Amino acid sequence: MAIERTERARHEAQVTALIQKGDPVDFRDVFLTLHPGEQGDIFIELNQPDRAFVYSALSPEEYTDLFEKLELDEQQQFIQEMPRPYAVSVLNDMFSDNAADLMTELPDDFMNELFEQMDETEATEVKDLMRYPDDTAGAIMTTEFIVLQADKTIGATLEELRDLGPEAETIYYLYVIDADRRLVGVVSLRDLIVSPLDHLIADIMGRRVVSAHVMADQEDLARTVQKYDLLALPVIDSDDHLLGIITVDDVMDVIERETTEDFEELSATKGSSDINMGPVEAAKKRAPWIISLMFLGMITASTIGGFEDTLETIVLLAVFMPLVMGSAGNAATQSLVVAVRSIALGTINRKNVAKMIRREFGTGVLLGLACMVVIFGVITVLYDSALIGMIVGLSIFASLSVATIVGTLVPLLINRLKLDPAVASGPFITTVVDNLGLLIYFTVATSLLRFF
């Protein structure tokens, strides 16, 4: 990692020096030897005048390679600052799915202006992709792919690939269609290369093709690609017509986005984790959860007020309130994460859901027993009060047992209602379990004080 950072710093310094020198020939000789990902890392660190030099030194086709490696918000910024004809050429050279993602984020007036100047065929493909709802297969599929005919020889097909390959997003999988463009088979590039040239595509193609419907959910697509170890996934309509393909890089973007959303839901920060977002906008997005949890937390005050007599009897009980509440909240959050992850990965079903609930409850009981023994001994020794130790120990045992069940059941119930289980955020579960833990604590204390 240190070597990688050193190399990047060296390349960045070298490229910056060449830009300052203003020599496009030397700049191109160095810059174009770098991987597009490295080019993108260097480019985003440049100021606007230096970026303008890059636009003048590179052709739109050369710049597109690095441009497609940038984040969407970065693309949105740079496409609006570059010369308009240059921007149009870049959009024409982009893969249609990437161009559609970018166009969706641009202001309407600017987007329409670009569409008017784009190549008609490219513009039509991008507009077609933009019609599909977000989070569906159609929204991320690309239409730059190669189709094969079953009755063609392998030799003739290889000749076509030499001409068409550079325009396709991937050629590792090649899909076979019939006269009506229905998907009928798939051929890997390896099978194509090692097979005799005089054989037909029909002789080597696989007829059981894993595919996805154009309206399928993107998260389901990611699971399919992971399950079958695919590099690309064909997208079809209800009549099996091949509409496009989804490549593994797009699937990785889906996984990253879904993971980010789940973490945001779990931490009650949905939509506010972007480091480029201003504090005012971030506060607006987080405020509903924080205010709701604040009112929910007022139940804690009511609970304490309801056991005022118990607190007056033994004031020392107040010292251990955070301990009981914190332990229960921690246990619930752990169970919550386990449940949400299992649901997200699709490993939970009717057959094993009861097993999971039993396991989490058993885990809570065992953790509660261990904590009860430890805290009883510590409090008895430090505070010379076996009664307080017993109250706190039993409360933690009961709280942890209940907390693991709550942390497991809430996301399962939400998922049962066809909602995203991640909305059962950590702060929400923690607040609920804190109140339950406090109620258990004072109930145990009140009950034991009657006998001692």
N, C-alpha and C positions, 0 to 999 in steps of 0.2 A: 504493500500500500504506500509506503514511504517512497519507494522507487517510482511508482506511478505518479505521485504528487510532484516529485522532482522533475520527471519527464514532462509533465503537463506544464509546470512553471517554465521550463526551458523553452518548450514550443511556444508558449504564450509570449514570452519575452522576445523570441526570435521573430514571430509574426508581427508583434507590435512595432518592433524596430523597423521592419520592412514597410509597414504601413506609414510610419513617420517619414521614412525615406521617400515614399511616394513612387516606388518603382513597381508597377503592376506585374512585370515579367518575373522578377525575383520573388515577389510575393506569391504568385501562382506556382512557381517551382517548388516552394516550400509548403504552402497551404494545401495544395491538392494532393500531396503525399500522405496527409493525415486522414484518419478515419473520419467519416461524417460526424460521428458522435463527438470526437475530439474537436473537430472544426466548430461544432455547435457550442461546446463548452467555452472555447476561446471567443467566439463571436458575441455571446451574450455579455461578456465582460467589457466589450468595446463601447466607447461613447458614440454619439450620433455621427459626428464627422468621420470617425474611423469606419463606422458601418457603411456610410455613404461611399467610402473608398472601395470597400468590399463589393458593393453593388456594381461599381464601375469596372472592377477588375475581373469579376466572375461573370460568366454567361448565366442567364436564368436557369438553364438546365443544370449547370454545375452548382449553383446556389441552392437549388431545390433539394439536393441530396442532404445538405446540412439542415435546411429549413424544416424538413419533415422529422428531424430528430428533436426539435425544440418542443417545449411544453406549449399547450394551446394558448395560454395567456401571452406567452412570448411571441408566438406566431401572430396573434391578434395585434400586438403592438407594432411589430416590424412590417407587416403587410401594409399598414396604413402610412408608414413613413417613406417607403421606397417609391421610386418613380412609378406612376400608374402603368405605363406599358410593361415595365419590368414585373410589376405585381401580377398583371394579367398573364404574362408568360409563365411565371412561377406556378400559378394556379392551373394553367393548362398542362404543366408537366407533373403536377402532383397526382398521386393515386386518388381516385375519385372519392373513396371513403374518407381519406384525410382532408381533402378539400371540402367535403360536405360538413365535417366536424367544424372546420374553421369558419366557413360561411355562416353557419348557424349562430356563431358568436359575434359576428360583425353587425354594426348598425345597419338598419334596413336600407337606407339611402345608399350607403357605400356598397353594400352587397349587391343591390340591383344595378349599380353602375358597373361593377366588375362583371356581372353576368352579361350585360349588354356588349362588353368588349371581348369576352372569352370566345374561344372556338365553340361553335354551335353544338357540336357533338359532345364536347367535354362539359359544357354548361348543362346540357340535357341530362347527362349521366349524374351530375352532381345534384341537380334539382330532383331527380327521381329518388335518390337516396335520402334527401332531406324530407321526403314525404312520410317516411316511416317514423313511428313514435320512438321516443328515446327509450333506451333499455331493451330494444328488440334486436333481433338478428339483422334485420334490414338496415338498421341505423349504422351498423359497423361493417357490413359486408363491402367488398370491393368488386367492381365489375371488370377489372383488368385480370382476366384469367384465360387459360387456353383450354379449348374443348377439342376432343378427338372424335373421329368417326370409326365405328366398330369395323367397317369393311375396308379400311385402309391398311396398307402394309406398314410394318414398323419402319422400314427404310424411308418411305415417303413421309411418315410422321416426323422422323428425326430431321429431315430436310426442312419441314415446316417450322419445327422448333427453333432452328437456327435463325430464322427470320422473325418469328413471333416472340421468342423467349425474352428478349430485352424489354418488351412492353408489358410483360406480365409481372404481377407482384410476387408470385412464386410459381415454380415449375416442378417442385418436388412431388406433388400429386397432380395428375392430369385426369380430367373427368370426361367420360364418354357419354355422348348424347345420341338420341335417335333423330329421325327426320323432323319430329315435332319439338325438339329441344328438351325432351324428357331425359332425366338422369338415369342411365342404365348401367354404368360401371365406373371403375376407377383403375388407374394404372400408375404405379410408382415410377419415378425416373430411373431407378435402379433396374427394375424389370424391363423397362424399355431399352436400356443400354445393353443389357446382357443377353437379350433374346435375339434369335436369328432375324435378319433384315427382311426375309421374305414371308415371315409369319404375319398374320393379321392381328390387329388390336384386339379383336374378339377372342383370340386364342389365349391372350395373357391377362385380360382385364379381370378384376374382381367384381363379381355381380352383387355382392352384399355390401352396399355402400352406407356408411354412417353419415347421416345428413341432419339438417335442422330446418324447421319451417321458418319462413321469413318473419313471422310474428312471434317467434319463440323468445323467451326471456334470456337476456344475456348471461345471467348467472347460471342458468341451466346449460347454456352453451359451454361455459367454462368447465363445468363438471364433465360434460361429454368429452371435450378435448382432453381433459386430464385422465378420464377413465380409459380412453382408447389410445392414449399417447399419440395424438394426431399433430401434424404440422399445419394442417388446413382442414376446414370443414365446409362442405358444399351447402348452399342455402337454396331451398326449393319452395315453390308455392304449393297450394293444395292439390294441384294436378301433376306434381312431380317435375314441373319445368325448372330447369336450372337457372337461377337468377344471379347468383354471385358466389363468392367464397369468403370465408373468414379465416385470416391467417393467425398464427400463434402469437405474433406480436400484439395484435388487437385483443386477443384473449387475455394476455398478460396485463394489458391496460384495464380490462374489465375487472380482473381479479384485484388489481391495485385499487381501483375505484370502489369496488364493493367492500374491500377490507377497510379502506379509509372511512366509508360511510358507517360501517359497523362500529369502528372505534369511536367515531363522533357520536353515534347514538348511545353507546355504552357510557361515554363521559359527559353526555348532555351538552355537547358542543357542536351539534349538527350544523354544517354549513359555515363554520367559523374557524376552521383549522388552517386555512390558507394563510401562509406567512405574509403574503402581499396584501391581505385585507387590513383596512384601517381599524383603529380601536373602536370608533363609533359604530361602524357596521358590525363588527364582531360582538360588541355589547348588545346591539339590537337583536342579534340572532340568539344570544345566550340568555337574554333577560327573561323570556317566558318560563324557561325551566327554573332559573334561579328564584324568581318570584314565587312560582308554584311551590317549589321545595321549601321556601321560607314560610309560607302559610302552613304547609304540611308539618314543618318543624314546630309550629306553635302548639301542635298536639302534645309535644314533649313537655311544654310548660304546663299545660292542663293536667297531664299525668302526674307531674311532680306536685302540683297544687293539690291534687286529690289525695296524696299520701303525706300531707304536711304533718299530721300527727305522728306518723312513723318516723319521719326525719327528726322531729323534736325529741323523740324518745332516745334515738342514737344518732347524734349529729355526724358521727364518723361515717355513716352510710353514704353521705354525699360525696366523700372522697373517692369512692369506688364506682360512682355512676359512669364516668367516662370509660373506665376499664370494661365494664359490662357491655356498654353500648358499642364501643370500638371493636371488641372481640366479635360480637354478633355481626356487625357490619362487614368486617373483614371476611368472615366465613361465608356470608351471603354473597358477597362479590365474587369470591372464588367459584362458588357453585353456579352463579350467573354466567360467568365466562365459559365454564365447561358446557353448560346447557346451550348457550348461544352458538358456541363453536360447533357443537355436535349438530345443531339444526342447520347451520350454514353449510356444513360439509355433507349434509344429507345422510348422516349415519344413524339418525333417530327414526324409528318407525314404530308401529303398534306392537311389534313383537318384543322390542327391547326397551321401550319407554319405562315400563314398570321396573325393569332391572336397573335402569339408570337412577330412578327415584330411590329405590332401595339402597343402591350403592352410596348415593350422596347423603341419605339419612344416616346410614351406618357410619359413614365418614364423620358426620357431624357428632354422632354419639361418642365415637372413639376420641375425637378431638376434645369434646366436652369433658369426658372422663379424665383425660390426661391433664387438661387445664384445671379441672376441679381439684385434683390431688395436689398439683403444684401450688395453686393459689391458696388453698386451705393451709398448707404447711407454711408458706411465706407469711401470710397474714397472722397466723397463730403465733409465730416466732417474733415478728417485728412489732405487732400491735398487742401481743399478749391477750388475744381475744379469740377463742375457738368459735364463739357464736358468730362473730363477724366473718371469720373465715368460712364457716359453714354456709352462711347466707350468700356470700359472694361466690363461693364454689358451686353451690347448687344452682345459683342464678346463671352462671356462665355455662354450666352443663346443659341446662334447659334452653338457654338462649342460642347456643351453637347448634343444638339439635333442631330447633325450630328454624333458625336462620338458613341452614342448608336446604331445608325443604322449601322455604319461601323462594330462595334464590334459584331453585330448580324449577318449581312449578309455575312461577309467573311467566317466564319466557315460553314455556311449553303451552300454557293457556293462550297466550297472545298469538303464538304460531297456529294454534287450533282455530283461532278466530280469523285466520288468513291475513294477519298483520305481520309486520317485520318484528321478529322477537327482540331485535336490538333496541327497540324503543323502551324496553324495560331497562333504562339506563342505570349505571352503577350508583349515581347519586340518589335516584328515586328508590332503588332497592335498599340502599344504606339508610336512608331516612325512615323508611317503613320499618325496617328491622331494628333500628335504634329505638323507635317507639315501643315495639314489641319487647325488646330486651329490657327497657326501663320498666314496662308494665310487669314483666316476669320478676324483675329484681325486687320491686316494692311488694309484689304479691307474696313472694317467698319470705321477704323480711317481715311483713306484717303477720304472716302465718306462724313463723318460728318465734316471734316475740311473744306470742300468746302462751307459749309453752315454757319459755325460759325467762 
